[in-house]
Amino acid sequence: MSLAVLFSVIYVLTIVGNTSIIALVRIHPQLHTPMYFFLCNLSFLEVWYTTACVPKAIAVVLGTSQTISFTVCLLQLFFLLSLGATECFLLAAMAYDRYLAICHPLRYSTLMSSTFSAQLALVSWLGGFLAISVLAALISRLSFCGPNVINHFICNIDSWIVLSCTDTRLVELATFIDSFIVVMVSCATTIVSYAFIISTILRIPSAQGWQKAFSTCSAHLTVVTLWYGSAIFIFVKPSAQSSLDLSKTVNIFNTMVTPLLNPFIYTLRNKEVKAALGKTVSGMLSGFKKASI
């Protein structure tokens, strides 16, 4: 019951937090920039990423729904992995956006146009889902003829591999290669972007310029650290058998805690978002007072 309550609170706060970010960006014209366009994509993704696993996890710990069909389990696996891969690509695109904003400020509006930012977002979504399609097809061909109890609260690759009664070496190899390409390539793009960003910041003569430059990317850097730290542990590993129990704990952080923290990180560490939130709250309070009078 305590886990069900905890998961429910996390889920509600995640939905409210991420939808609030989307609403703030839509309402306030000063937030209609490529950086916040990518942030809206990230928040939209987090809503569905959490929805794909948390409601079922709550039903499992409550004991109200502890069975799942083969098809639904495969769909949950596909959407979780695809959305996770898409998040990696979106974070890389956001890092590239920050690189252009800090390293090429005079040409930023030309280089990162609304059309180009939309193309980057579209490529991130398509790339995330296409990257997992082959892996999902391989997993769907596994045979199961023995135990049918999943040692997890979600359908993940490790659980499928453990339960399968056929040779899973091809699936494990494909999982490792796919994860390595998605996580490491996007992570490398992010690292290279921030290497140029730090190099540019260090050449800024004033402390105020340093602070302004760091403030524009500190929230994104925090989210990147949280996401890649858990994602690398979960996916980039050679064997599914050895770390199944430990991966459940990390999966909770990856699928519940990180989506919950993202909107709060961007709100608390971003002056423009805080200002927009303050205007919205003050407008709602003034409207409530007028309605009361």
C-alpha distance (Angstrom), angle and dihedral (degrees) to the residues before:
residue distance angle dihedral
M1 . . .
S2 3.81 . .
L3 3.82 90.7 .
A4 3.81 90.9 47.7
V5 3.80 91.1 52.3
L6 3.82 91.6 46.2
F7 3.81 93.0 48.7
S8 3.82 91.0 46.4
V9 3.81 93.2 51.7
I10 3.81 91.2 47.0
Y11 3.81 91.2 48.7
V12 3.82 94.9 49.4
L13 3.82 92.7 46.2
T14 3.81 90.6 47.7
I15 3.80 93.2 51.9
V16 3.81 93.2 44.6
G17 3.81 93.7 45.0
N18 3.79 97.0 48.3
T19 3.81 96.1 41.4
S20 3.82 88.1 49.5
I21 3.80 90.0 56.1
I22 3.82 90.1 51.8
A23 3.81 91.2 47.6
L24 3.83 93.0 48.3
V25 3.79 92.6 51.8
R26 3.80 91.6 47.2
I27 3.82 94.6 48.1
H28 3.82 100.2 44.6
P29 3.85 116.4 62.6
Q30 3.83 92.6 -158.3
L31 3.80 87.7 67.8
H32 3.80 93.8 55.4
T33 3.82 93.3 107.6
P34 3.82 132.6 117.1
M35 3.81 92.0 -102.5
Y36 3.79 92.8 58.0
F37 3.79 91.6 39.9
F38 3.81 87.7 60.9
L39 3.81 89.5 44.2
C40 3.82 89.8 55.3
N41 3.79 89.7 51.2
L42 3.79 89.6 50.6
S43 3.81 92.7 48.5
F44 3.81 91.5 47.4
L45 3.80 89.3 50.9
E46 3.82 92.6 48.8
V47 3.81 91.0 54.4
W48 3.80 92.1 56.7
Y49 3.80 94.6 36.5
T50 3.80 90.3 57.7
T51 3.81 93.2 40.4
A52 3.80 90.4 54.6
C53 3.81 92.3 65.1
V54 3.83 116.1 9.8
P55 3.86 100.7 68.8
K56 3.80 90.5 50.6
A57 3.81 91.0 44.9
I58 3.82 89.9 53.4
A59 3.82 90.4 51.0
V60 3.81 90.2 49.2
V61 3.82 95.9 52.1
L62 3.82 90.5 44.6
G63 3.80 90.6 51.0
T64 3.81 93.2 -128.5
S65 3.83 95.3 114.6
Q66 3.78 114.9 17.7
T67 3.80 97.4 151.6
I68 3.79 130.6 76.1
S69 3.79 131.3 -177.4
F70 3.78 123.0 -118.0
T71 3.82 92.2 -112.6
V72 3.81 95.9 48.0
C73 3.80 91.0 46.1
L74 3.81 90.7 52.2
L75 3.81 91.3 47.4
Q76 3.80 91.5 50.4
L77 3.79 90.0 50.2
F78 3.81 91.9 48.0
F79 3.81 95.0 49.3
L80 3.80 94.6 43.9
L81 3.79 92.9 50.8
S82 3.82 93.9 41.1
L83 3.79 93.2 49.5
G84 3.79 89.9 45.2
A85 3.81 91.1 52.4
T86 3.81 90.2 46.2
E87 3.81 90.0 53.2
C88 3.81 89.9 54.1
F89 3.80 90.7 53.3
L90 3.82 92.9 44.5
L91 3.80 91.6 51.7
A92 3.81 88.9 50.6
A93 3.82 90.3 50.0
M94 3.82 89.9 49.6
A95 3.81 90.0 50.8
Y96 3.82 89.8 51.7
D97 3.81 89.1 49.1
R98 3.83 90.4 53.6
Y99 3.81 89.4 47.4
L100 3.80 91.2 55.9
A101 3.82 92.6 44.2
I102 3.82 94.5 52.3
C103 3.80 103.3 29.9
H104 3.82 97.8 38.2
P105 3.83 105.3 25.0
L106 3.81 95.9 153.6
R107 3.81 92.9 53.9
Y108 3.81 96.8 33.8
S109 3.82 97.0 103.8
T110 3.81 90.0 50.0
L111 3.80 97.2 43.6
M112 3.82 96.2 42.0
S113 3.79 100.5 41.2
S114 3.78 122.7 166.6
T115 3.81 89.5 -104.4
F116 3.80 93.5 51.7
S117 3.82 93.0 46.0
A118 3.82 89.7 51.1
Q119 3.81 89.4 50.0
L120 3.82 91.2 50.9
A121 3.80 90.7 50.4
L122 3.81 91.8 47.9
V123 3.82 91.8 49.3
S124 3.82 89.6 49.3
W125 3.81 92.4 53.3
L126 3.81 95.0 43.2
G127 3.80 92.5 43.1
G128 3.80 92.2 50.4
F129 3.80 94.4 52.4
L130 3.81 96.1 39.6
A131 3.81 91.9 49.3
I132 3.81 91.0 60.0
S133 3.82 98.0 40.6
V134 3.82 96.4 84.7
L135 3.80 92.0 44.4
A136 3.81 91.6 50.1
A137 3.81 89.8 49.9
L138 3.82 90.7 53.3
I139 3.80 92.1 48.1
S140 3.82 91.9 49.9
R141 3.82 89.4 59.6
L142 3.83 93.8 58.9
S143 3.81 116.8 112.5
F144 3.82 124.3 -132.1
C145 3.80 118.4 -162.6
G146 3.80 105.2 147.4
P147 3.84 135.1 35.4
N148 3.79 115.1 15.5
V149 3.82 102.0 -172.5
I150 3.81 113.6 112.8
N151 3.80 111.9 -141.2
H152 3.79 92.1 -144.6
F153 3.80 143.0 62.0
I154 3.82 91.2 -118.1
C155 3.80 135.7 35.7
N156 3.79 104.3 -99.0
I157 3.79 132.4 162.4
D158 3.81 95.9 -103.1
S159 3.80 92.3 57.0
W160 3.82 92.2 50.1
I161 3.79 92.0 49.0
V162 3.81 92.8 49.3
L163 3.83 92.9 50.7
S164 3.81 97.2 43.8
C165 3.81 118.1 103.8
T166 3.81 93.8 -159.2
D167 3.80 131.2 77.8
T168 3.81 106.9 -72.0
R169 3.81 99.6 -178.9
L170 3.82 92.4 104.7
V171 3.81 91.3 51.1
E172 3.81 91.9 47.1
L173 3.81 91.2 48.9
A174 3.81 92.0 46.7
T175 3.81 89.8 48.1
F176 3.78 92.0 52.0
I177 3.81 94.3 46.0
D178 3.82 93.7 44.7
S179 3.80 92.4 46.8
F180 3.79 92.2 45.6
I181 3.80 92.2 52.0
V182 3.82 95.3 45.3
V183 3.81 99.1 40.5
M184 3.77 101.3 33.4
V185 3.82 97.9 41.1
S186 3.81 92.8 48.3
C187 3.81 90.4 42.3
A188 3.82 90.7 50.2
T189 3.81 89.9 51.3
T190 3.79 89.2 51.9
I191 3.81 93.4 47.1
V192 3.81 93.5 48.7
S193 3.82 90.8 48.0
Y194 3.79 91.8 51.6
A195 3.80 91.8 45.1
F196 3.81 88.6 60.2
I197 3.82 90.4 42.4
I198 3.82 92.9 53.2
S199 3.80 91.0 45.1
T200 3.81 90.1 53.1
I201 3.80 93.6 45.4
L202 3.80 92.3 51.8
R203 3.81 88.9 58.1
I204 3.82 92.2 55.7
P205 3.84 106.4 106.3
S206 3.82 100.4 -152.4
A207 3.80 127.8 68.3
Q208 3.80 89.2 -138.6
G209 3.79 89.6 57.6
W210 3.81 90.0 50.7
Q211 3.78 91.2 51.6
K212 3.80 93.7 47.9
A213 3.80 92.6 48.5
F214 3.81 94.0 47.9
S215 3.81 92.1 46.3
T216 3.82 91.0 59.3
C217 3.80 93.4 58.9
S218 3.84 106.3 23.4
A219 3.82 93.9 92.6
H220 3.80 92.6 49.3
L221 3.81 91.6 46.5
T222 3.82 90.5 52.7
V223 3.82 92.1 51.0
V224 3.81 91.2 46.4
T225 3.81 91.3 52.8
L226 3.82 92.8 49.9
W227 3.80 94.9 45.2
Y228 3.79 100.6 43.7
G229 3.80 93.0 41.6
S230 3.80 92.2 61.5
A231 3.83 96.5 31.8
I232 3.80 94.0 55.2
F233 3.80 91.0 50.3
I234 3.81 93.8 49.1
F235 3.79 101.2 43.9
V236 3.81 111.5 19.7
K237 3.82 99.1 69.2
P238 3.81 131.4 107.7
S239 3.83 101.6 -130.0
A240 3.78 135.7 40.2
Q241 3.79 95.9 -164.4
S242 3.80 99.7 64.9
S243 3.80 103.3 52.6
L244 3.82 107.8 31.5
D245 3.81 96.6 116.8
L246 3.80 94.0 44.4
S247 3.81 91.8 46.4
K248 3.82 90.1 60.3
T249 3.80 89.7 64.9
V250 3.78 92.2 47.1
N251 3.83 90.1 46.1
I252 3.81 89.6 58.1
F253 3.80 88.8 55.3
N254 3.80 92.4 44.6
T255 3.82 99.2 45.1
M256 3.83 100.6 33.1
V257 3.81 115.2 16.3
T258 3.82 99.5 42.8
P259 3.86 94.8 50.0
L260 3.82 87.5 47.6
L261 3.81 94.3 50.8
N262 3.82 97.9 44.7
P263 3.84 98.6 76.9
F264 3.81 91.5 43.8
I265 3.81 91.8 49.2
Y266 3.80 92.4 50.7
T267 3.81 91.5 44.8
L268 3.80 98.0 47.2
R269 3.82 96.6 40.2
N270 3.81 99.5 41.4
K271 3.79 121.2 75.2
E272 3.81 95.4 -161.9
V273 3.81 93.2 52.4
K274 3.82 91.1 45.7
A275 3.81 90.4 50.2
A276 3.81 91.7 49.0
L277 3.80 90.7 47.3
G278 3.81 90.7 49.2
K279 3.82 91.4 51.6
T280 3.79 91.6 48.7
V281 3.80 93.9 48.6
S282 3.81 93.3 45.6
G283 3.81 90.2 48.2
M284 3.79 91.1 51.0
L285 3.81 91.6 48.2
S286 3.80 93.3 48.7
G287 3.80 90.4 48.2
F288 3.80 90.2 49.6
K289 3.81 91.3 50.6
K290 3.83 91.7 50.2
A291 3.80 90.2 49.0
S292 3.82 90.2 50.0
I293 3.82 92.5 50.2
